[in-house]
């Protein structure tokens, strides 16, 4: 797993990490987990689900609120993090070290374009006030 310096961020506070396996690993930002507070539940997308960039595909709940998780890129959900399902609070402990699900991009050319639409850490930090 890369570091948050190489992640791309959506305005909706998800991070996307393109890994060497050509999959995009997805999690939530530190800003998002701080705003949510103690995470209590994660409703994952379905394995095999086709998703489009920006689409609400999952829900994360805390003692304060529930928040949609949006797909940072288009593709197919091919893996879910079972640790998060069993212990959703681990998201609070290490938001940049805990992925929620993995997306197999629809195509490499679409992926490049979609990643370009996301923010790097510096821009995200300024935008999110993180």
Secondary structure, 3 states (H helix, E strand, C coil): CCCCCCCEECCCCEEEEECCCCEEEEEECHHHHHHHCCEEEEECCCCCCEECCCCEEEEEEECCCEEEEECCCCEEEEEECHHHHHCCCHHHHCCCCCCCEEEEECCHHHHHHHHHCCECHHHHHHHHCC
